Amino acid sequence: MSNQRAIVARYIRKHGIITVSLDSGLELRFRADLVAELRQANHKELAEIEISPSGQGLHWSEIDVHLSIPGILRGKSGPERQAS
């Protein structure tokens, strides 16, 4: 899984969701407010997602937040897990 690369990343303001399309055809979707580092960001900041040259990371330069695709896929970074 770790060699999957992000090819498109978008913020869908209406739903507060980040979507990431991977080169494998998989699409990741998660609510931005589930990521602690993104909670205080405004809609404009959330919409400015950059994909790293390797395709292995997402970056929001204005708010200095980095998420790794392998980490999101492993549940190690990105959306926080809800306690059951």
PDB file of N, CA, C and O in Angstrom:
ATOM      1  N   MET A   1       0.803  -1.201   0.000  1.00  0.00           N
ATOM      2  CA  MET A   1       0.000   0.000   0.000  1.00  0.00           C
ATOM      3  C   MET A   1       0.842   1.259   0.000  1.00  0.00           C
ATOM      4  O   MET A   1       0.421   2.275  -0.553  1.00  0.00           O
ATOM      5  N   SER A   2       2.018   1.223   0.603  1.00  0.00           N
ATOM      6  CA  SER A   2       2.781   2.447   0.824  1.00  0.00           C
ATOM      7  C   SER A   2       3.317   3.078  -0.446  1.00  0.00           C
ATOM      8  O   SER A   2       3.739   4.234  -0.413  1.00  0.00           O
ATOM      9  N   ASN A   3       3.319   2.356  -1.584  1.00  0.00           N
ATOM     10  CA  ASN A   3       3.818   2.980  -2.803  1.00  0.00           C
ATOM     11  C   ASN A   3       2.707   3.583  -3.651  1.00  0.00           C
ATOM     12  O   ASN A   3       2.936   3.928  -4.810  1.00  0.00           O
ATOM     13  N   GLN A   4       1.508   3.714  -3.092  1.00  0.00           N
ATOM     14  CA  GLN A   4       0.434   4.413  -3.792  1.00  0.00           C
ATOM     15  C   GLN A   4       0.704   5.909  -3.730  1.00  0.00           C
ATOM     16  O   GLN A   4       1.115   6.445  -2.701  1.00  0.00           O
ATOM     17  N   ARG A   5       0.463   6.567  -4.854  1.00  0.00           N
ATOM     18  CA  ARG A   5       0.757   7.993  -4.951  1.00  0.00           C
ATOM     19  C   ARG A   5      -0.518   8.802  -5.120  1.00  0.00           C
ATOM     20  O   ARG A   5      -1.426   8.406  -5.851  1.00  0.00           O
ATOM     21  N   ALA A   6      -0.577   9.935  -4.439  1.00  0.00           N
ATOM     22  CA  ALA A   6      -1.692  10.866  -4.619  1.00  0.00           C
ATOM     23  C   ALA A   6      -1.524  11.552  -5.965  1.00  0.00           C
ATOM     24  O   ALA A   6      -0.427  11.978  -6.324  1.00  0.00           O
ATOM     25  N   ILE A   7      -2.630  11.656  -6.710  1.00  0.00           N
ATOM     26  CA  ILE A   7      -2.575  12.355  -7.995  1.00  0.00           C
ATOM     27  C   ILE A   7      -3.491  13.581  -8.008  1.00  0.00           C
ATOM     28  O   ILE A   7      -3.257  14.523  -8.764  1.00  0.00           O
ATOM     29  N   VAL A   8      -4.534  13.569  -7.170  1.00  0.00           N
ATOM     30  CA  VAL A   8      -5.444  14.713  -7.065  1.00  0.00           C
ATOM     31  C   VAL A   8      -5.889  14.807  -5.610  1.00  0.00           C
ATOM     32  O   VAL A   8      -6.211  13.793  -4.989  1.00  0.00           O
ATOM     33  N   ALA A   9      -5.908  16.019  -5.067  1.00  0.00           N
ATOM     34  CA  ALA A   9      -6.422  16.244  -3.712  1.00  0.00           C
ATOM     35  C   ALA A   9      -7.305  17.478  -3.747  1.00  0.00           C
ATOM     36  O   ALA A   9      -6.943  18.496  -4.337  1.00  0.00           O
ATOM     37  N   ARG A  10      -8.466  17.380  -3.112  1.00  0.00           N
ATOM     38  CA  ARG A  10      -9.427  18.495  -3.108  1.00  0.00           C
ATOM     39  C   ARG A  10     -10.067  18.627  -1.738  1.00  0.00           C
ATOM     40  O   ARG A  10     -10.171  17.664  -0.978  1.00  0.00           O
ATOM     41  N   TYR A  11     -10.487  19.834  -1.450  1.00  0.00           N
ATOM     42  CA  TYR A  11     -11.312  20.097  -0.275  1.00  0.00           C
ATOM     43  C   TYR A  11     -12.715  20.413  -0.782  1.00  0.00           C
ATOM     44  O   TYR A  11     -12.893  21.313  -1.602  1.00  0.00           O
ATOM     45  N   ILE A  12     -13.706  19.676  -0.297  1.00  0.00           N
ATOM     46  CA  ILE A  12     -15.095  19.914  -0.685  1.00  0.00           C
ATOM     47  C   ILE A  12     -15.759  20.692   0.444  1.00  0.00           C
ATOM     48  O   ILE A  12     -16.193  20.120   1.444  1.00  0.00           O
ATOM     49  N   ARG A  13     -15.827  21.995   0.263  1.00  0.00           N
ATOM     50  CA  ARG A  13     -16.292  22.912   1.309  1.00  0.00           C
ATOM     51  C   ARG A  13     -17.693  22.566   1.806  1.00  0.00           C
ATOM     52  O   ARG A  13     -17.938  22.570   3.013  1.00  0.00           O
ATOM     53  N   LYS A  14     -18.605  22.270   0.899  1.00  0.00           N
ATOM     54  CA  LYS A  14     -19.992  22.001   1.267  1.00  0.00           C
ATOM     55  C   LYS A  14     -20.110  20.911   2.334  1.00  0.00           C
ATOM     56  O   LYS A  14     -20.986  20.970   3.197  1.00  0.00           O
ATOM     57  N   HIS A  15     -19.227  19.925   2.265  1.00  0.00           N
ATOM     58  CA  HIS A  15     -19.269  18.807   3.199  1.00  0.00           C
ATOM     59  C   HIS A  15     -18.107  18.800   4.191  1.00  0.00           C
ATOM     60  O   HIS A  15     -18.074  17.968   5.098  1.00  0.00           O
ATOM     61  N   GLY A  16     -17.155  19.719   4.028  1.00  0.00           N
ATOM     62  CA  GLY A  16     -15.991  19.767   4.915  1.00  0.00           C
ATOM     63  C   GLY A  16     -15.101  18.547   4.778  1.00  0.00           C
ATOM     64  O   GLY A  16     -14.502  18.092   5.753  1.00  0.00           O
ATOM     65  N   ILE A  17     -15.015  18.018   3.559  1.00  0.00           N
ATOM     66  CA  ILE A  17     -14.306  16.758   3.322  1.00  0.00           C
ATOM     67  C   ILE A  17     -13.077  16.977   2.440  1.00  0.00           C
ATOM     68  O   ILE A  17     -13.099  17.760   1.491  1.00  0.00           O
ATOM     69  N   ILE A  18     -12.008  16.261   2.783  1.00  0.00           N
ATOM     70  CA  ILE A  18     -10.814  16.192   1.947  1.00  0.00           C
ATOM     71  C   ILE A  18     -10.937  14.899   1.140  1.00  0.00           C
ATOM     72  O   ILE A  18     -11.210  13.840   1.704  1.00  0.00           O
ATOM     73  N   THR A  19     -10.737  14.983  -0.170  1.00  0.00           N
ATOM     74  CA  THR A  19     -10.698  13.775  -1.002  1.00  0.00           C
ATOM     75  C   THR A  19      -9.326  13.689  -1.645  1.00  0.00           C
ATOM     76  O   THR A  19      -8.762  14.697  -2.070  1.00  0.00           O
ATOM     77  N   VAL A  20      -8.799  12.488  -1.710  1.00  0.00           N
ATOM     78  CA  VAL A  20      -7.495  12.251  -2.314  1.00  0.00           C
ATOM     79  C   VAL A  20      -7.631  11.066  -3.264  1.00  0.00           C
ATOM     80  O   VAL A  20      -7.985   9.965  -2.842  1.00  0.00           O
ATOM     81  N   SER A  21      -7.353  11.290  -4.530  1.00  0.00           N
ATOM     82  CA  SER A  21      -7.361  10.214  -5.522  1.00  0.00           C
ATOM     83  C   SER A  21      -5.945   9.679  -5.647  1.00  0.00           C
ATOM     84  O   SER A  21      -4.995  10.442  -5.820  1.00  0.00           O
ATOM     85  N   LEU A  22      -5.811   8.356  -5.558  1.00  0.00           N
ATOM     86  CA  LEU A  22      -4.511   7.709  -5.674  1.00  0.00           C
ATOM     87  C   LEU A  22      -4.350   7.100  -7.059  1.00  0.00           C
ATOM     88  O   LEU A  22      -5.335   6.830  -7.746  1.00  0.00           O
ATOM     89  N   ASP A  23      -3.104   6.885  -7.464  1.00  0.00           N
ATOM     90  CA  ASP A  23      -2.836   6.329  -8.787  1.00  0.00           C
ATOM     91  C   ASP A  23      -3.344   4.901  -8.940  1.00  0.00           C
ATOM     92  O   ASP A  23      -3.430   4.399 -10.061  1.00  0.00           O
ATOM     93  N   SER A  24      -3.677   4.246  -7.855  1.00  0.00           N
ATOM     94  CA  SER A  24      -4.210   2.881  -7.895  1.00  0.00           C
ATOM     95  C   SER A  24      -5.704   2.859  -8.204  1.00  0.00           C
ATOM     96  O   SER A  24      -6.280   1.798  -8.445  1.00  0.00           O
ATOM     97  N   GLY A  25      -6.333   4.048  -8.196  1.00  0.00           N
ATOM     98  CA  GLY A  25      -7.774   4.135  -8.386  1.00  0.00           C
ATOM     99  C   GLY A  25      -8.530   4.286  -7.078  1.00  0.00           C
ATOM    100  O   GLY A  25      -9.724   4.589  -7.086  1.00  0.00           O
ATOM    101  N   LEU A  26      -7.862   4.082  -5.962  1.00  0.00           N
ATOM    102  CA  LEU A  26      -8.472   4.250  -4.644  1.00  0.00           C
ATOM    103  C   LEU A  26      -8.696   5.731  -4.375  1.00  0.00           C
ATOM    104  O   LEU A  26      -7.865   6.563  -4.738  1.00  0.00           O
ATOM    105  N   GLU A  27      -9.814   6.060  -3.742  1.00  0.00           N
ATOM    106  CA  GLU A  27     -10.079   7.438  -3.325  1.00  0.00           C
ATOM    107  C   GLU A  27     -10.265   7.462  -1.823  1.00  0.00           C
ATOM    108  O   GLU A  27     -11.086   6.726  -1.276  1.00  0.00           O
ATOM    109  N   LEU A  28      -9.495   8.312  -1.157  1.00  0.00           N
ATOM    110  CA  LEU A  28      -9.612   8.509   0.287  1.00  0.00           C
ATOM    111  C   LEU A  28     -10.498   9.717   0.518  1.00  0.00           C
ATOM    112  O   LEU A  28     -10.390  10.719  -0.189  1.00  0.00           O
ATOM    113  N   ARG A  29     -11.372   9.623   1.505  1.00  0.00           N
ATOM    114  CA  ARG A  29     -12.243  10.743   1.873  1.00  0.00           C
ATOM    115  C   ARG A  29     -12.286  10.809   3.396  1.00  0.00           C
ATOM    116  O   ARG A  29     -12.495   9.798   4.066  1.00  0.00           O
ATOM    117  N   PHE A  30     -12.086  12.004   3.932  1.00  0.00           N
ATOM    118  CA  PHE A  30     -12.209  12.176   5.376  1.00  0.00           C
ATOM    119  C   PHE A  30     -12.591  13.611   5.690  1.00  0.00           C
ATOM    120  O   PHE A  30     -12.249  14.541   4.961  1.00  0.00           O
ATOM    121  N   ARG A  31     -13.307  13.766   6.794  1.00  0.00           N
ATOM    122  CA  ARG A  31     -13.692  15.108   7.243  1.00  0.00           C
ATOM    123  C   ARG A  31     -12.453  15.831   7.745  1.00  0.00           C
ATOM    124  O   ARG A  31     -11.675  15.282   8.525  1.00  0.00           O
ATOM    125  N   ALA A  32     -12.279  17.050   7.300  1.00  0.00           N
ATOM    126  CA  ALA A  32     -11.113  17.840   7.699  1.00  0.00           C
ATOM    127  C   ALA A  32     -11.067  18.041   9.205  1.00  0.00           C
ATOM    128  O   ALA A  32      -9.980  18.074   9.783  1.00  0.00           O
ATOM    129  N   ASP A  33     -12.217  18.176   9.855  1.00  0.00           N
ATOM    130  CA  ASP A  33     -12.217  18.433  11.299  1.00  0.00           C
ATOM    131  C   ASP A  33     -11.823  17.214  12.130  1.00  0.00           C
ATOM    132  O   ASP A  33     -11.697  17.320  13.350  1.00  0.00           O
ATOM    133  N   LEU A  34     -11.627  16.063  11.493  1.00  0.00           N
ATOM    134  CA  LEU A  34     -11.137  14.884  12.218  1.00  0.00           C
ATOM    135  C   LEU A  34      -9.618  14.869  12.337  1.00  0.00           C
ATOM    136  O   LEU A  34      -9.054  14.024  13.032  1.00  0.00           O
ATOM    137  N   VAL A  35      -8.960  15.801  11.662  1.00  0.00           N
ATOM    138  CA  VAL A  35      -7.506  15.925  11.742  1.00  0.00           C
ATOM    139  C   VAL A  35      -7.209  17.123  12.643  1.00  0.00           C
ATOM    140  O   VAL A  35      -7.523  18.262  12.298  1.00  0.00           O
ATOM    141  N   ALA A  36      -6.608  16.858  13.788  1.00  0.00           N
ATOM    142  CA  ALA A  36      -6.382  17.907  14.794  1.00  0.00           C
ATOM    143  C   ALA A  36      -5.693  19.136  14.201  1.00  0.00           C
ATOM    144  O   ALA A  36      -6.073  20.265  14.511  1.00  0.00           O
ATOM    145  N   GLU A  37      -4.686  18.929  13.354  1.00  0.00           N
ATOM    146  CA  GLU A  37      -3.926  20.050  12.793  1.00  0.00           C
ATOM    147  C   GLU A  37      -4.737  20.894  11.813  1.00  0.00           C
ATOM    148  O   GLU A  37      -4.359  22.027  11.516  1.00  0.00           O
ATOM    149  N   LEU A  38      -5.842  20.359  11.311  1.00  0.00           N
ATOM    150  CA  LEU A  38      -6.652  21.098  10.338  1.00  0.00           C
ATOM    151  C   LEU A  38      -7.877  21.765  10.946  1.00  0.00           C
ATOM    152  O   LEU A  38      -8.558  22.532  10.266  1.00  0.00           O
ATOM    153  N   ARG A  39      -8.167  21.490  12.201  1.00  0.00           N
ATOM    154  CA  ARG A  39      -9.403  21.991  12.830  1.00  0.00           C
ATOM    155  C   ARG A  39      -9.526  23.507  12.838  1.00  0.00           C
ATOM    156  O   ARG A  39     -10.627  24.032  12.670  1.00  0.00           O
ATOM    157  N   GLN A  40      -8.442  24.209  13.026  1.00  0.00           N
ATOM    158  CA  GLN A  40      -8.503  25.668  13.130  1.00  0.00           C
ATOM    159  C   GLN A  40      -8.380  26.373  11.780  1.00  0.00           C
ATOM    160  O   GLN A  40      -8.468  27.599  11.709  1.00  0.00           O
ATOM    161  N   ALA A  41      -8.178  25.607  10.714  1.00  0.00           N
ATOM    162  CA  ALA A  41      -8.010  26.209   9.392  1.00  0.00           C
ATOM    163  C   ALA A  41      -9.352  26.677   8.835  1.00  0.00           C
ATOM    164  O   ALA A  41     -10.393  26.075   9.095  1.00  0.00           O
ATOM    165  N   ASN A  42      -9.307  27.760   8.066  1.00  0.00           N
ATOM    166  CA  ASN A  42     -10.524  28.235   7.413  1.00  0.00           C
ATOM    167  C   ASN A  42     -10.675  27.543   6.054  1.00  0.00           C
ATOM    168  O   ASN A  42      -9.784  26.815   5.616  1.00  0.00           O
ATOM    169  N   HIS A  43     -11.816  27.778   5.395  1.00  0.00           N
ATOM    170  CA  HIS A  43     -12.097  27.106   4.122  1.00  0.00           C
ATOM    171  C   HIS A  43     -11.048  27.408   3.055  1.00  0.00           C
ATOM    172  O   HIS A  43     -10.649  26.521   2.300  1.00  0.00           O
ATOM    173  N   LYS A  44     -10.606  28.653   2.997  1.00  0.00           N
ATOM    174  CA  LYS A  44      -9.591  29.037   2.003  1.00  0.00           C
ATOM    175  C   LYS A  44      -8.294  28.270   2.233  1.00  0.00           C
ATOM    176  O   LYS A  44      -7.696  27.756   1.288  1.00  0.00           O
ATOM    177  N   GLU A  45      -7.859  28.193   3.487  1.00  0.00           N
ATOM    178  CA  GLU A  45      -6.629  27.465   3.808  1.00  0.00           C
ATOM    179  C   GLU A  45      -6.765  25.978   3.495  1.00  0.00           C
ATOM    180  O   GLU A  45      -5.840  25.368   2.959  1.00  0.00           O
ATOM    181  N   LEU A  46      -7.910  25.398   3.825  1.00  0.00           N
ATOM    182  CA  LEU A  46      -8.118  23.969   3.577  1.00  0.00           C
ATOM    183  C   LEU A  46      -8.108  23.647   2.085  1.00  0.00           C
ATOM    184  O   LEU A  46      -7.687  22.561   1.684  1.00  0.00           O
ATOM    185  N   ALA A  47      -8.563  24.573   1.277  1.00  0.00           N
ATOM    186  CA  ALA A  47      -8.635  24.333  -0.168  1.00  0.00           C
ATOM    187  C   ALA A  47      -7.269  24.359  -0.848  1.00  0.00           C
ATOM    188  O   ALA A  47      -7.138  23.907  -1.986  1.00  0.00           O
ATOM    189  N   GLU A  48      -6.262  24.878  -0.171  1.00  0.00           N
ATOM    190  CA  GLU A  48      -4.942  25.017  -0.789  1.00  0.00           C
ATOM    191  C   GLU A  48      -4.051  23.823  -0.462  1.00  0.00           C
ATOM    192  O   GLU A  48      -3.023  23.963   0.201  1.00  0.00           O
ATOM    193  N   ILE A  49      -4.456  22.657  -0.931  1.00  0.00           N
ATOM    194  CA  ILE A  49      -3.725  21.406  -0.699  1.00  0.00           C
ATOM    195  C   ILE A  49      -2.681  21.244  -1.795  1.00  0.00           C
ATOM    196  O   ILE A  49      -2.974  21.392  -2.981  1.00  0.00           O
ATOM    197  N   GLU A  50      -1.470  20.940  -1.377  1.00  0.00           N
ATOM    198  CA  GLU A  50      -0.402  20.639  -2.333  1.00  0.00           C
ATOM    199  C   GLU A  50      -0.055  19.158  -2.176  1.00  0.00           C
ATOM    200  O   GLU A  50      -0.053  18.628  -1.065  1.00  0.00           O
ATOM    201  N   ILE A  51       0.233  18.509  -3.277  1.00  0.00           N
ATOM    202  CA  ILE A  51       0.700  17.126  -3.255  1.00  0.00           C
ATOM    203  C   ILE A  51       2.214  17.168  -3.397  1.00  0.00           C
ATOM    204  O   ILE A  51       2.736  17.870  -4.263  1.00  0.00           O
ATOM    205  N   SER A  52       2.918  16.430  -2.562  1.00  0.00           N
ATOM    206  CA  SER A  52       4.383  16.416  -2.637  1.00  0.00           C
ATOM    207  C   SER A  52       4.829  15.858  -3.992  1.00  0.00           C
ATOM    208  O   SER A  52       4.086  15.106  -4.623  1.00  0.00           O
ATOM    209  N   PRO A  53       6.031  16.218  -4.444  1.00  0.00           N
ATOM    210  CA  PRO A  53       6.521  15.711  -5.737  1.00  0.00           C
ATOM    211  C   PRO A  53       6.523  14.180  -5.825  1.00  0.00           C
ATOM    212  O   PRO A  53       6.334  13.626  -6.908  1.00  0.00           O
ATOM    213  N   SER A  54       6.730  13.506  -4.713  1.00  0.00           N
ATOM    214  CA  SER A  54       6.732  12.039  -4.707  1.00  0.00           C
ATOM    215  C   SER A  54       5.329  11.459  -4.743  1.00  0.00           C
ATOM    216  O   SER A  54       5.151  10.273  -5.020  1.00  0.00           O
ATOM    217  N   GLY A  55       4.317  12.302  -4.460  1.00  0.00           N
ATOM    218  CA  GLY A  55       2.943  11.817  -4.368  1.00  0.00           C
ATOM    219  C   GLY A  55       2.650  11.125  -3.052  1.00  0.00           C
ATOM    220  O   GLY A  55       1.562  10.578  -2.867  1.00  0.00           O
ATOM    221  N   GLN A  56       3.607  11.141  -2.136  1.00  0.00           N
ATOM    222  CA  GLN A  56       3.472  10.435  -0.862  1.00  0.00           C
ATOM    223  C   GLN A  56       2.993  11.318   0.276  1.00  0.00           C
ATOM    224  O   GLN A  56       2.865  10.849   1.407  1.00  0.00           O
ATOM    225  N   GLY A  57       2.725  12.592  -0.002  1.00  0.00           N
ATOM    226  CA  GLY A  57       2.307  13.475   1.073  1.00  0.00           C
ATOM    227  C   GLY A  57       1.402  14.595   0.600  1.00  0.00           C
ATOM    228  O   GLY A  57       1.366  14.945  -0.580  1.00  0.00           O
ATOM    229  N   LEU A  58       0.670  15.146   1.561  1.00  0.00           N
ATOM    230  CA  LEU A  58      -0.166  16.319   1.348  1.00  0.00           C
ATOM    231  C   LEU A  58       0.391  17.426   2.217  1.00  0.00           C
ATOM    232  O   LEU A  58       0.885  17.172   3.315  1.00  0.00           O
ATOM    233  N   HIS A  59       0.313  18.651   1.730  1.00  0.00           N
ATOM    234  CA  HIS A  59       0.872  19.784   2.468  1.00  0.00           C
ATOM    235  C   HIS A  59      -0.045  20.989   2.308  1.00  0.00           C
ATOM    236  O   HIS A  59      -0.545  21.276   1.221  1.00  0.00           O
ATOM    237  N   TRP A  60      -0.247  21.674   3.408  1.00  0.00           N
ATOM    238  CA  TRP A  60      -0.961  22.947   3.431  1.00  0.00           C
ATOM    239  C   TRP A  60       0.076  23.964   3.887  1.00  0.00           C
ATOM    240  O   TRP A  60       0.310  24.105   5.088  1.00  0.00           O
ATOM    241  N   SER A  61       0.697  24.668   2.962  1.00  0.00           N
ATOM    242  CA  SER A  61       1.834  25.531   3.303  1.00  0.00           C
ATOM    243  C   SER A  61       1.452  26.711   4.187  1.00  0.00           C
ATOM    244  O   SER A  61       2.223  27.085   5.070  1.00  0.00           O
ATOM    245  N   GLU A  62       0.291  27.303   3.975  1.00  0.00           N
ATOM    246  CA  GLU A  62      -0.094  28.477   4.750  1.00  0.00           C
ATOM    247  C   GLU A  62      -0.247  28.167   6.243  1.00  0.00           C
ATOM    248  O   GLU A  62       0.019  29.018   7.092  1.00  0.00           O
ATOM    249  N   ILE A  63      -0.675  26.947   6.553  1.00  0.00           N
ATOM    250  CA  ILE A  63      -0.859  26.570   7.961  1.00  0.00           C
ATOM    251  C   ILE A  63       0.197  25.550   8.422  1.00  0.00           C
ATOM    252  O   ILE A  63       0.139  25.057   9.549  1.00  0.00           O
ATOM    253  N   ASP A  64       1.154  25.241   7.546  1.00  0.00           N
ATOM    254  CA  ASP A  64       2.286  24.357   7.831  1.00  0.00           C
ATOM    255  C   ASP A  64       1.851  23.000   8.400  1.00  0.00           C
ATOM    256  O   ASP A  64       2.286  22.588   9.475  1.00  0.00           O
ATOM    257  N   VAL A  65       0.986  22.325   7.651  1.00  0.00           N
ATOM    258  CA  VAL A  65       0.512  20.996   8.029  1.00  0.00           C
ATOM    259  C   VAL A  65       0.935  20.014   6.943  1.00  0.00           C
ATOM    260  O   VAL A  65       0.796  20.291   5.752  1.00  0.00           O
ATOM    261  N   HIS A  66       1.450  18.869   7.368  1.00  0.00           N
ATOM    262  CA  HIS A  66       1.886  17.805   6.470  1.00  0.00           C
ATOM    263  C   HIS A  66       1.209  16.501   6.890  1.00  0.00           C
ATOM    264  O   HIS A  66       1.190  16.157   8.072  1.00  0.00           O
ATOM    265  N   LEU A  67       0.658  15.781   5.920  1.00  0.00           N
ATOM    266  CA  LEU A  67       0.118  14.447   6.162  1.00  0.00           C
ATOM    267  C   LEU A  67       0.734  13.510   5.140  1.00  0.00           C
ATOM    268  O   LEU A  67       0.892  13.879   3.976  1.00  0.00           O
ATOM    269  N   SER A  68       1.084  12.296   5.564  1.00  0.00           N
ATOM    270  CA  SER A  68       1.641  11.339   4.616  1.00  0.00           C
ATOM    271  C   SER A  68       0.559  10.375   4.152  1.00  0.00           C
ATOM    272  O   SER A  68      -0.294   9.962   4.938  1.00  0.00           O
ATOM    273  N   ILE A  69       0.598  10.023   2.883  1.00  0.00           N
ATOM    274  CA  ILE A  69      -0.354   9.059   2.335  1.00  0.00           C
ATOM    275  C   ILE A  69      -0.170   7.696   3.000  1.00  0.00           C
ATOM    276  O   ILE A  69      -1.164   7.095   3.408  1.00  0.00           O
ATOM    277  N   PRO A  70       1.061   7.179   3.129  1.00  0.00           N
ATOM    278  CA  PRO A  70       1.213   5.892   3.815  1.00  0.00           C
ATOM    279  C   PRO A  70       0.691   5.944   5.256  1.00  0.00           C
ATOM    280  O   PRO A  70       0.098   4.979   5.739  1.00  0.00           O
ATOM    281  N   GLY A  71       0.910   7.054   5.925  1.00  0.00           N
ATOM    282  CA  GLY A  71       0.418   7.200   7.298  1.00  0.00           C
ATOM    283  C   GLY A  71      -1.097   7.205   7.369  1.00  0.00           C
ATOM    284  O   GLY A  71      -1.684   6.586   8.257  1.00  0.00           O
ATOM    285  N   ILE A  72      -1.730   7.900   6.439  1.00  0.00           N
ATOM    286  CA  ILE A  72      -3.196   7.922   6.400  1.00  0.00           C
ATOM    287  C   ILE A  72      -3.722   6.512   6.149  1.00  0.00           C
ATOM    288  O   ILE A  72      -4.669   6.075   6.803  1.00  0.00           O
ATOM    289  N   LEU A  73      -3.108   5.799   5.201  1.00  0.00           N
ATOM    290  CA  LEU A  73      -3.555   4.448   4.877  1.00  0.00           C
ATOM    291  C   LEU A  73      -3.374   3.480   6.047  1.00  0.00           C
ATOM    292  O   LEU A  73      -4.163   2.548   6.208  1.00  0.00           O
ATOM    293  N   ARG A  74      -2.339   3.696   6.863  1.00  0.00           N
ATOM    294  CA  ARG A  74      -2.098   2.840   8.037  1.00  0.00           C
ATOM    295  C   ARG A  74      -2.844   3.327   9.272  1.00  0.00           C
ATOM    296  O   ARG A  74      -2.829   2.659  10.306  1.00  0.00           O
ATOM    297  N   GLY A  75      -3.498   4.484   9.175  1.00  0.00           N
ATOM    298  CA  GLY A  75      -4.185   5.033  10.329  1.00  0.00           C
ATOM    299  C   GLY A  75      -3.245   5.681  11.330  1.00  0.00           C
ATOM    300  O   GLY A  75      -3.627   5.928  12.474  1.00  0.00           O
ATOM    301  N   LYS A  76      -2.009   5.961  10.903  1.00  0.00           N
ATOM    302  CA  LYS A  76      -1.001   6.553  11.794  1.00  0.00           C
ATOM    303  C   LYS A  76      -1.011   8.071  11.759  1.00  0.00           C
ATOM    304  O   LYS A  76      -0.549   8.707  12.705  1.00  0.00           O
ATOM    305  N   SER A  77      -1.522   8.661  10.702  1.00  0.00           N
ATOM    306  CA  SER A  77      -1.650  10.118  10.632  1.00  0.00           C
ATOM    307  C   SER A  77      -2.939  10.401   9.892  1.00  0.00           C
ATOM    308  O   SER A  77      -3.522   9.520   9.261  1.00  0.00           O
ATOM    309  N   GLY A  78      -3.361  11.614   9.980  1.00  0.00           N
ATOM    310  CA  GLY A  78      -4.613  11.942   9.323  1.00  0.00           C
ATOM    311  C   GLY A  78      -5.763  11.834  10.296  1.00  0.00           C
ATOM    312  O   GLY A  78      -5.603  12.159  11.473  1.00  0.00           O
ATOM    313  N   PRO A  79      -6.917  11.385   9.840  1.00  0.00           N
ATOM    314  CA  PRO A  79      -8.084  11.383  10.713  1.00  0.00           C
ATOM    315  C   PRO A  79      -7.850  10.641  12.014  1.00  0.00           C
ATOM    316  O   PRO A  79      -7.359   9.512  12.023  1.00  0.00           O
ATOM    317  N   GLU A  80      -8.204  11.283  13.100  1.00  0.00           N
ATOM    318  CA  GLU A  80      -8.041  10.655  14.406  1.00  0.00           C
ATOM    319  C   GLU A  80      -9.067   9.532  14.564  1.00  0.00           C
ATOM    320  O   GLU A  80     -10.205   9.636  14.108  1.00  0.00           O
ATOM    321  N   ARG A  81      -8.639   8.474  15.213  1.00  0.00           N
ATOM    322  CA  ARG A  81      -9.559   7.377  15.466  1.00  0.00           C
ATOM    323  C   ARG A  81     -10.486   7.741  16.598  1.00  0.00           C
ATOM    324  O   ARG A  81     -10.069   8.340  17.589  1.00  0.00           O
ATOM    325  N   GLN A  82     -11.734   7.381  16.450  1.00  0.00           N
ATOM    326  CA  GLN A  82     -12.731   7.612  17.494  1.00  0.00           C
ATOM    327  C   GLN A  82     -12.642   6.481  18.507  1.00  0.00           C
ATOM    328  O   GLN A  82     -12.531   5.314  18.132  1.00  0.00           O
ATOM    329  N   ALA A  83     -12.688   6.818  19.769  1.00  0.00           N
ATOM    330  CA  ALA A  83     -12.699   5.790  20.822  1.00  0.00           C
ATOM    331  C   ALA A  83     -14.045   5.090  20.796  1.00  0.00           C
ATOM    332  O   ALA A  83     -15.086   5.737  20.677  1.00  0.00           O
ATOM    333  N   SER A  84     -14.027   3.773  20.907  1.00  0.00           N
ATOM    334  CA  SER A  84     -15.288   3.002  20.886  1.00  0.00           C
ATOM    335  C   SER A  84     -15.766   2.707  22.283  1.00  0.00           C
ATOM    336  O   SER A  84     -16.806   2.071  22.459  1.00  0.00           O
TER     337      SER A  84
END
